Amino acid sequence: MSNTLAGVSNALEDVSNALSGVSNASEGVSNALADVSNTLEGVSNALEAFSNTLADVSNVLETLVSTWQGAFNTGRRRE
């Protein structure tokens, strides 16, 4: 009987250790997913900044073209 109880105790300890391992693995996966989420947020922020930069460049080019067209039209009127 004592050997049977010791065997049950050992089996329960093994189950406990296995569950602890599952818990640790789950925490590791959770941390990895949080890292992925943070990385994706950083990529999103970088893409938004790049988009804003392109919009600024577009506005500058539009202003330059408009200025150039105005100067060209003014010059043609003088001819």
C-alpha positions in Angstrom: 0.0 0.0 0.0 2.8 2.3 0.9 4.4 1.7 -2.5 1.1 2.4 -4.3 0.7 5.7 -2.5 4.3 6.6 -3.3 3.6 5.8 -6.9 0.5 8.0 -6.9 2.4 10.8 -5.2 5.2 10.5 -7.9 2.6 10.5 -10.7 0.9 13.6 -9.2 4.2 15.3 -8.9 4.9 14.5 -12.6 1.6 15.9 -13.6 2.2 19.0 -11.5 5.6 19.5 -13.2 4.1 19.0 -16.6 1.4 21.6 -15.9 4.1 23.9 -14.7 5.9 23.4 -18.0 2.8 24.1 -19.9 2.2 27.3 -17.9 5.8 28.4 -18.6 5.4 27.7 -22.3 2.2 29.5 -22.4 3.8 32.5 -20.7 6.6 32.4 -23.3 4.1 32.3 -26.2 2.3 35.2 -24.6 5.5 37.2 -24.3 6.5 36.4 -27.9 3.0 37.6 -29.1 3.4 40.8 -27.1 6.8 41.3 -28.8 5.2 40.7 -32.2 2.5 43.2 -31.4 4.9 45.8 -30.3 7.0 45.3 -33.5 4.0 45.6 -35.7 3.0 48.8 -33.9 6.5 50.1 -34.5 6.2 49.2 -38.2 2.8 50.8 -38.4 4.1 54.0 -36.8 7.1 54.0 -39.2 4.8 53.5 -42.2 2.5 56.4 -41.0 5.6 58.6 -40.7 6.7 57.7 -44.2 3.2 58.3 -45.5 3.2 61.8 -43.9 6.7 62.5 -45.3 5.4 61.5 -48.8 2.4 63.8 -48.3 4.8 66.7 -47.4 7.0 66.0 -50.4 3.9 65.9 -52.6 2.7 69.3 -51.2 6.2 70.8 -51.8 6.2 69.5 -55.4 2.7 70.8 -56.0 3.8 74.2 -54.7 6.9 74.2 -56.9 4.9 73.2 -60.0 2.3 75.8 -59.2 5.0 78.5 -58.8 6.7 77.4 -61.9 3.5 77.5 -63.9 2.7 80.9 -62.5 6.2 82.2 -63.5 5.9 80.6 -66.9 2.5 82.1 -67.5 3.7 85.5 -66.4 6.6 85.3 -68.7 4.4 84.3 -71.7 2.2 87.3 -71.1 5.1 89.7 -71.4 6.1 88.3 -74.8 
